[in-house]
Amino acid sequence: MPDFAIRHAAIFTVDPQNRVIPDGTLVVQDGVITQVGDDRAVTVPDGCEVIDGRGHALLPGLVDCHSHSSLMRGVTENMPLMEWLPWYQLEHRAMTEEFAYHSARLCYLEALQSGTTCVMDMFRYMDRCADAAAELGLRVQLAPYVADRPGKDFFSTREENRRLIHSHHETQNGRIRVWMGLEHLFYCTGDAYREAAELSREYGLGIHTHCSEQKEEEQAVTAELGRRSLAMLDHYGILGERTLLAHCVWLNSEEIARVADTGTSIAHCPVSNAKLASGVAPVPEMLAAGVTVGLGTDGPVCNNSLTLFEEMKFASLIQKATRLDATALPADQILRMATINGAKALGLDNEIGSLEIGKKADLLLLNLKQANLTPVSVNEQGGNLVWNLVFAAGSANVSGVWVDGRRLIDNGDATLVSGGMVIAEAQQQGLALHEACRNLSHTRTSMV
């Protein structure tokens, strides 16, 4: 891939010092950042392509810590979680390899077009999801939807997860990595959790599952299993530095402390949690306790949108509104959650998540010369732009996206695939999946 330099951009490094460089230049060689600093201090090597960054902001690519690929956007609506889940399960009863491939390809395209360079995807037939990621060039973490309790045979199996490790972990130059995926306490046996912990240690893999998403769910878990969700996961031995829990809306203070003590990370999905009437996660308390919290979209089936710009804005606003505290989760903290915190939650913070020398060039270039970001004032503290990146920017501002130094989005268009073809094929496949789900609607069962 060609070496290049982006010059005269407003660079938000999201490094440990949160450095902002108003007139900065970043150099990429062999897919790695080799220089980043004030334009006057950077020497662009001979032979580098030079990209004019004037009127643009350069950020680390955004990291989606929890998503579920799907073609079921806008189909299961106006239901709280426990009512919604039986309808959602119909998608997995009807799922085929072909549906999974088109689901992933469409979702990965939308992610890239909205500035996301890395996605944690929990889905089915994830070898086909890996094919989709390879086509588009996206960085993905694949956590199969494993369930092994009786009656839950429409999800992935433990054997599928093991096979995926051997066939796809660390493929595509390390852009594709496999995790141990566990659907939920009501779907998985104790043996599944214990095996996940063993394989995590053996292969150095992460573990991803859901936890404490809704109040009624938490009550049902306690009644059925005799422990609250986090205590049950702790009992199974899966909390730890390689574990990422999605949601955690209903953790209490003792549970937050336990998450922090074990080094477990959390994927916060504020839009989905609001849409399914699950509640508002105690994110400020999590961060204050030292928990690593990233942001997740939770996928189109319960969010409708895969843009982390919306997630950033809403994550801050919902805390301000419910706490009556306008200072809750300011822009710089939210931006870190969408980048370096997300990378750390995925065990990738030494590789991506900030613009630092030696890191992989996963980059997001935003066009500031549009009405929604005007006027622009940038200084070493970020100026008004740091706030507008979180509260005003959106997918329409995305000018360029790179993963491993390869440009995947150029002025909104995918460079490795035909976006129009991806959308047209997803339209056809999506309608077929919807019909298959309708034909199975009489088979839906409760979550418990």
C-alpha positions as CSV (number, residue, x, y, z in Angstrom):
1,M,0.0,0.0,0.0
2,P,1.3,3.5,-0.7
3,D,2.8,5.7,1.9
4,F,1.0,9.0,2.5
5,A,0.9,12.1,4.6
6,I,-2.2,14.1,5.6
7,R,-1.1,17.7,6.0
8,H,-2.6,20.8,7.7
9,A,-5.4,19.0,9.4
10,A,-6.8,19.6,12.9
11,I,-5.5,16.5,14.6
12,F,-7.2,15.0,17.6
13,T,-4.7,12.4,18.7
14,V,-6.7,11.0,21.7
15,D,-3.3,10.1,23.2
16,P,-2.7,9.9,27.0
17,Q,-2.3,13.7,27.0
18,N,-5.3,14.3,24.7
19,R,-3.1,16.3,22.4
20,V,-4.9,18.5,19.8
21,I,-2.7,19.8,17.0
22,P,-4.5,22.7,15.2
23,D,-2.3,22.6,12.1
24,G,-1.0,19.0,12.1
25,T,0.6,16.5,9.8
26,L,0.5,12.7,10.1
27,V,2.7,10.4,8.1
28,V,1.8,6.7,7.3
29,Q,4.4,4.3,6.0
30,D,3.6,0.6,5.5
31,G,0.3,1.0,7.2
32,V,1.8,2.4,10.4
33,I,1.9,5.9,11.8
34,T,5.5,7.1,11.7
35,Q,5.1,10.8,12.4
36,V,2.4,13.0,14.0
37,G,2.9,16.6,15.1
38,D,2.7,20.2,14.1
39,D,3.2,20.6,10.4
40,R,6.3,22.7,10.9
41,A,7.9,19.9,12.9
42,V,7.1,17.0,10.5
43,T,9.3,16.1,7.5
44,V,7.3,14.4,4.9
45,P,9.5,11.6,3.3
46,D,10.1,11.7,-0.4
47,G,7.7,9.6,-2.4
48,C,4.8,10.0,0.0
49,E,1.4,10.9,-1.4
50,V,0.3,14.2,0.2
51,I,-3.3,14.7,1.1
52,D,-4.4,18.3,1.8
53,G,-6.1,18.2,5.2
54,R,-7.0,21.9,5.3
55,G,-10.6,22.3,6.5
56,H,-10.6,18.8,7.9
57,A,-10.2,17.1,11.3
58,L,-8.2,13.9,11.6
59,L,-9.2,11.4,14.3
60,P,-8.6,7.8,15.2
61,G,-11.2,5.6,13.6
62,L,-14.2,5.0,15.8
63,V,-14.6,1.6,17.6
64,D,-18.0,-0.1,17.9
65,C,-17.6,-2.4,20.9
66,H,-20.9,-4.3,20.6
67,S,-23.0,-4.9,17.5
68,H,-25.2,-7.6,15.9
69,S,-25.2,-7.7,12.1
70,S,-28.8,-7.9,10.8
71,L,-31.1,-7.3,7.9
72,M,-34.1,-6.8,10.3
73,R,-33.9,-3.0,10.6
74,G,-37.2,-1.4,11.7
75,V,-39.1,-4.7,12.0
76,T,-39.3,-5.4,15.7
77,E,-40.4,-2.1,17.1
78,N,-42.3,-0.6,20.1
79,M,-41.4,-3.5,22.5
80,P,-39.4,-3.7,25.7
81,L,-36.5,-6.2,25.8
82,M,-38.3,-9.2,27.2
83,E,-41.1,-8.9,24.7
84,W,-38.8,-8.0,21.9
85,L,-36.4,-11.0,22.3
86,P,-38.9,-13.8,21.1
87,W,-39.5,-11.8,17.9
88,Y,-35.7,-11.2,17.5
89,Q,-35.1,-14.9,17.8
90,L,-37.1,-15.5,14.7
91,E,-34.2,-14.0,12.7
92,H,-31.9,-16.7,14.0
93,R,-34.4,-19.5,13.4
94,A,-34.5,-18.4,9.8
95,M,-30.8,-17.5,9.4
96,T,-28.7,-19.0,6.6
97,E,-25.1,-18.5,5.6
98,E,-26.3,-16.3,2.7
99,F,-28.4,-14.1,5.0
100,A,-25.6,-13.8,7.4
101,Y,-23.1,-12.8,4.7
102,H,-25.4,-10.1,3.3
103,S,-26.3,-8.9,6.9
104,A,-22.6,-8.4,7.7
105,R,-21.7,-6.9,4.4
106,L,-24.4,-4.2,4.7
107,C,-23.7,-3.4,8.3
108,Y,-19.9,-3.2,7.7
109,L,-20.5,-0.8,4.8
110,E,-22.7,1.4,7.0
111,A,-20.1,1.3,9.8
112,L,-17.3,2.4,7.5
113,Q,-19.3,5.1,5.9
114,S,-20.0,6.6,9.3
115,G,-16.3,6.6,10.4
116,T,-16.1,3.3,12.3
117,T,-13.0,1.3,11.6
118,C,-13.4,-1.6,14.1
119,V,-16.5,-3.5,15.0
120,M,-17.2,-6.2,17.6
121,D,-19.8,-8.3,15.9
122,M,-21.8,-11.0,17.7
123,F,-23.7,-13.0,15.1
124,R,-24.2,-16.3,13.2
125,Y,-22.2,-18.0,10.5
126,M,-19.2,-15.8,11.3
127,D,-17.0,-17.4,8.7
128,R,-19.2,-15.6,6.2
129,C,-19.0,-12.4,8.3
130,A,-15.3,-12.7,8.0
131,D,-15.6,-12.9,4.2
132,A,-17.7,-9.7,4.3
133,A,-15.1,-7.9,6.4
134,A,-12.3,-9.1,4.1
135,E,-14.1,-7.7,1.1
136,L,-14.6,-4.2,2.7
137,G,-11.3,-4.1,4.6
138,L,-12.9,-3.5,8.0
139,R,-11.3,-4.5,11.2
140,V,-13.6,-6.9,13.1
141,Q,-13.8,-9.0,16.3
142,L,-16.0,-12.0,15.7
143,A,-17.9,-13.4,18.7
144,P,-20.3,-16.2,17.7
145,Y,-23.8,-16.3,19.3
146,V,-23.2,-19.4,21.3
147,A,-26.0,-21.1,23.1
148,D,-26.2,-24.7,24.3
149,R,-29.2,-25.0,26.6
150,P,-32.0,-27.2,25.4
151,G,-34.4,-25.5,23.0
152,K,-31.8,-22.9,22.0
153,D,-30.3,-24.8,19.0
154,F,-31.0,-22.0,16.6
155,F,-27.9,-20.1,17.7
156,S,-24.2,-21.0,17.2
157,T,-22.6,-24.1,18.8
158,R,-19.5,-24.3,21.0
159,E,-18.0,-26.4,18.3
160,E,-18.6,-23.6,15.7
161,N,-16.7,-21.2,18.0
162,R,-13.8,-23.6,18.3
163,R,-13.6,-24.1,14.5
164,L,-13.8,-20.3,13.9
165,I,-10.7,-19.9,16.1
166,H,-8.7,-22.3,14.1
167,S,-9.9,-21.0,10.7
168,H,-10.0,-17.3,11.1
169,H,-8.3,-15.9,14.2
170,E,-5.6,-13.4,13.3
171,T,-6.3,-13.6,9.6
172,Q,-6.4,-10.7,7.1
173,N,-3.1,-9.4,8.5
174,G,-4.6,-9.5,12.0
175,R,-7.7,-7.5,11.1
176,I,-10.0,-10.4,11.9
177,R,-9.9,-11.8,15.4
178,V,-12.1,-14.4,17.1
179,W,-13.6,-14.2,20.5
180,M,-15.5,-16.7,22.7
181,G,-19.1,-15.6,22.3
182,L,-21.8,-16.4,24.9
183,E,-25.3,-15.3,24.3
184,H,-26.8,-15.1,27.8
185,L,-27.2,-16.9,31.1
186,F,-30.6,-18.2,29.9
187,Y,-29.1,-19.6,26.8
188,C,-25.8,-21.1,27.9
189,T,-24.9,-23.9,30.4
190,G,-22.2,-23.6,33.1
191,D,-20.1,-25.9,30.9
192,A,-20.2,-23.3,28.1
193,Y,-18.9,-20.6,30.4
194,R,-16.2,-22.8,31.8
195,E,-15.1,-23.9,28.4
196,A,-15.0,-20.3,27.2
197,A,-12.7,-19.4,30.2
198,E,-10.4,-22.4,29.4
199,L,-10.1,-21.5,25.7
200,S,-9.6,-17.9,26.5
201,R,-6.6,-18.8,28.6
202,E,-5.3,-21.4,26.1
203,Y,-5.5,-19.1,23.0
204,G,-5.3,-15.7,24.6
205,L,-8.8,-14.8,23.3
206,G,-11.4,-12.4,24.6
207,I,-14.8,-13.4,26.0
208,H,-17.9,-11.5,25.1
209,T,-21.4,-11.8,26.5
210,H,-24.5,-9.8,27.7
211,C,-25.1,-8.8,31.2
212,S,-27.8,-7.0,33.3
213,E,-29.5,-5.3,30.4
214,Q,-33.0,-4.8,31.8
215,K,-34.5,-4.7,35.3
216,E,-37.0,-7.5,34.5
217,E,-34.3,-9.6,33.0
218,E,-32.2,-9.2,36.1
219,Q,-35.1,-10.2,38.3
220,A,-35.7,-13.3,36.1
221,V,-32.0,-14.3,36.3
222,T,-32.1,-14.0,40.1
223,A,-35.3,-16.0,40.4
224,E,-34.1,-18.7,38.0
225,L,-30.4,-19.1,38.9
226,G,-30.3,-17.8,42.5
227,R,-27.8,-15.1,41.8
228,R,-27.7,-11.8,40.0
229,S,-26.2,-11.8,36.5
230,L,-22.8,-10.5,37.4
231,A,-22.5,-12.8,40.4
232,M,-23.4,-15.7,38.2
233,L,-20.8,-14.8,35.6
234,D,-18.3,-14.4,38.4
235,H,-19.2,-17.8,39.7
236,Y,-18.5,-19.3,36.2
237,G,-15.1,-17.7,36.3
238,I,-15.3,-15.5,33.2
239,L,-14.7,-12.0,34.6
240,G,-11.3,-10.7,33.9
241,E,-9.1,-8.5,31.7
242,R,-10.0,-10.4,28.5
243,T,-13.8,-10.2,29.1
244,L,-16.2,-7.6,27.6
245,L,-19.7,-7.3,29.0
246,A,-22.4,-5.6,26.9
247,H,-24.9,-3.3,28.5
248,C,-24.6,-3.6,32.3
249,V,-27.5,-1.1,32.8
250,W,-28.5,-2.4,36.2
251,L,-25.2,-3.0,38.0
252,N,-25.2,-1.8,41.6
253,S,-22.2,-0.1,43.3
254,E,-20.8,-3.4,44.6
255,E,-21.0,-4.9,41.2
256,I,-19.3,-2.0,39.5
257,A,-16.5,-2.3,42.1
258,R,-16.2,-6.0,41.2
259,V,-16.0,-5.3,37.5
260,A,-13.2,-2.8,38.2
261,D,-11.3,-5.1,40.5
262,T,-11.3,-7.9,37.8
263,G,-10.3,-5.6,35.0
264,T,-13.5,-6.5,33.1
265,S,-14.6,-4.0,30.4
266,I,-18.1,-2.8,29.5
267,A,-19.7,-2.0,26.1
268,H,-22.2,0.8,26.7
269,C,-25.1,0.9,24.2
270,P,-27.2,4.0,25.2
271,V,-29.4,4.2,22.1
272,S,-30.4,0.5,22.2
273,N,-30.9,0.7,26.0
274,A,-33.3,3.6,25.6
275,K,-35.1,2.2,22.6
276,L,-35.8,-1.1,24.3
277,A,-36.8,0.8,27.6
278,S,-33.9,-0.9,29.4
279,G,-32.8,2.1,31.3
280,V,-29.7,4.3,31.6
281,A,-26.4,2.7,32.6
282,P,-24.5,4.3,35.5
283,V,-21.5,5.2,33.2
284,P,-20.1,8.0,35.3
285,E,-19.9,5.7,38.3
286,M,-18.2,3.0,36.1
287,L,-15.6,5.5,34.8
288,A,-15.0,6.8,38.3
289,A,-14.3,3.3,39.6
290,G,-11.7,2.8,36.8
291,V,-13.8,0.5,34.5
292,T,-12.9,0.7,30.8
293,V,-16.2,1.7,29.0
294,G,-16.5,1.7,25.3
295,L,-19.5,2.5,23.1
296,G,-21.6,0.0,21.1
297,T,-24.5,0.4,18.7
298,D,-26.0,-3.0,19.4
299,G,-26.8,-3.4,15.7
300,P,-29.6,-2.2,13.4
301,V,-32.3,-4.5,14.8
302,C,-32.5,-2.6,18.1
303,N,-30.9,0.7,17.2
304,N,-31.8,1.2,13.5
305,S,-28.5,3.1,13.0
306,L,-24.9,2.1,13.2
307,T,-23.3,5.6,13.5
308,L,-21.2,6.1,16.6
309,F,-21.7,9.9,16.2
310,E,-25.3,9.4,17.3
311,E,-24.1,7.1,20.1
312,M,-21.6,9.6,21.3
313,K,-24.1,12.5,21.5
314,F,-26.9,10.4,23.1
315,A,-24.5,8.8,25.6
316,S,-23.7,12.3,26.9
317,L,-27.2,13.8,26.7
318,I,-29.0,10.9,28.5
319,Q,-26.7,11.3,31.5
320,K,-27.1,15.0,31.6
321,A,-30.9,14.7,31.3
322,T,-31.5,12.0,33.8
323,R,-29.0,13.4,36.4
324,L,-30.0,17.0,35.9
325,D,-26.3,17.6,35.5
326,A,-25.1,19.5,32.5
327,T,-21.4,18.6,33.3
328,A,-22.0,14.8,33.0
329,L,-19.8,13.0,30.3
330,P,-18.3,16.0,28.5
331,A,-17.2,15.8,24.9
332,D,-13.5,14.9,25.5
333,Q,-14.5,11.9,27.7
334,I,-17.1,10.7,25.2
335,L,-14.6,10.9,22.3
336,R,-12.2,8.7,24.3
337,M,-15.0,6.2,24.9
338,A,-15.6,6.0,21.1
339,T,-11.9,5.5,20.3
340,I,-9.1,4.6,22.8
341,N,-11.5,3.2,25.5
342,G,-13.2,1.1,22.9
343,A,-9.8,-0.2,21.6
344,K,-8.8,-1.0,25.2
345,A,-12.0,-2.9,25.8
346,L,-11.2,-5.0,22.8
347,G,-7.6,-5.5,23.8
348,L,-6.3,-3.4,20.9
349,D,-5.2,-0.2,22.6
350,N,-1.5,-1.0,21.7
351,E,-2.5,-1.1,18.1
352,I,-5.3,1.3,17.4
353,G,-7.6,3.9,19.1
354,S,-5.3,6.9,19.1
355,L,-3.0,8.7,16.7
356,E,0.5,7.8,18.0
357,I,3.7,6.7,16.4
358,G,3.9,3.0,15.9
359,K,0.1,2.4,15.9
360,K,-1.8,1.1,12.9
361,A,-3.2,3.7,10.6
362,D,-6.9,3.4,11.3
363,L,-7.9,6.9,10.5
364,L,-11.0,9.1,10.2
365,L,-10.9,12.3,8.2
366,L,-13.9,14.7,8.7
367,N,-14.9,17.5,6.4
368,L,-15.4,20.6,8.5
369,K,-16.5,22.9,5.6
370,Q,-20.1,22.0,6.0
371,A,-23.0,23.9,7.7
372,N,-23.3,21.6,10.7
373,L,-19.7,22.2,11.8
374,T,-19.4,26.0,10.9
375,P,-17.8,28.1,12.3
376,V,-14.7,26.2,13.3
377,S,-12.3,27.3,16.1
378,V,-9.5,25.0,17.0
379,N,-6.8,25.4,19.6
380,E,-4.6,23.0,21.7
381,Q,-7.6,22.4,24.0
382,G,-9.8,21.6,21.1
383,G,-11.7,24.8,20.9
384,N,-15.3,24.6,19.8
385,L,-14.5,21.7,17.5
386,V,-14.1,19.1,20.2
387,W,-17.6,19.8,21.3
388,N,-19.0,19.8,17.8
389,L,-17.3,16.5,16.9
390,V,-19.5,14.9,19.6
391,F,-22.7,17.0,19.4
392,A,-22.9,18.1,15.7
393,A,-20.8,15.9,13.4
394,G,-22.2,12.9,11.5
395,S,-21.8,10.5,8.7
396,A,-22.2,13.3,6.1
397,N,-18.9,14.8,7.3
398,V,-16.9,11.6,6.7
399,S,-14.4,12.4,4.0
400,G,-11.9,9.5,4.3
401,V,-11.6,6.3,6.3
402,W,-8.4,4.2,6.4
403,V,-7.8,0.8,8.1
404,D,-4.2,-0.4,8.2
405,G,-3.3,2.6,6.1
406,R,-5.5,1.4,3.2
407,R,-8.2,4.0,2.2
408,L,-11.6,2.3,2.4
409,I,-13.9,5.3,2.1
410,D,-13.2,8.2,-0.3
411,N,-15.7,11.1,0.0
412,G,-18.4,8.7,1.2
413,D,-17.9,5.9,-1.3
414,A,-16.4,2.5,-0.5
415,T,-13.2,1.9,-2.5
416,L,-13.0,-1.9,-2.4
417,V,-16.6,-2.8,-3.2
418,S,-19.5,-1.3,-5.1
419,G,-21.7,0.2,-2.4
420,G,-24.7,0.2,-4.7
421,M,-24.3,-3.5,-5.3
422,V,-24.0,-4.2,-1.6
423,I,-27.2,-2.3,-0.9
424,A,-29.2,-3.7,-3.8
425,E,-28.3,-7.3,-2.8
426,A,-29.1,-6.6,0.8
427,Q,-32.5,-5.2,-0.2
428,Q,-33.3,-8.5,-2.0
429,Q,-31.9,-10.7,0.8
430,G,-33.5,-8.6,3.5
431,L,-37.0,-9.0,2.1
432,A,-36.5,-12.7,1.8
433,L,-35.4,-12.9,5.4
434,H,-38.4,-10.9,6.6
435,E,-40.7,-13.3,4.8
436,A,-38.9,-16.3,6.3
437,C,-39.4,-14.8,9.8
438,R,-43.1,-14.2,9.2
439,N,-43.5,-17.8,8.2
440,L,-41.9,-18.9,11.6
441,S,-43.8,-16.3,13.7
442,H,-46.0,-19.1,15.2
443,T,-42.9,-20.8,16.6
444,R,-41.7,-18.0,18.8
445,T,-40.9,-18.8,22.4
446,S,-40.1,-16.8,25.5
447,M,-36.6,-15.9,26.5
448,V,-36.6,-17.9,29.7
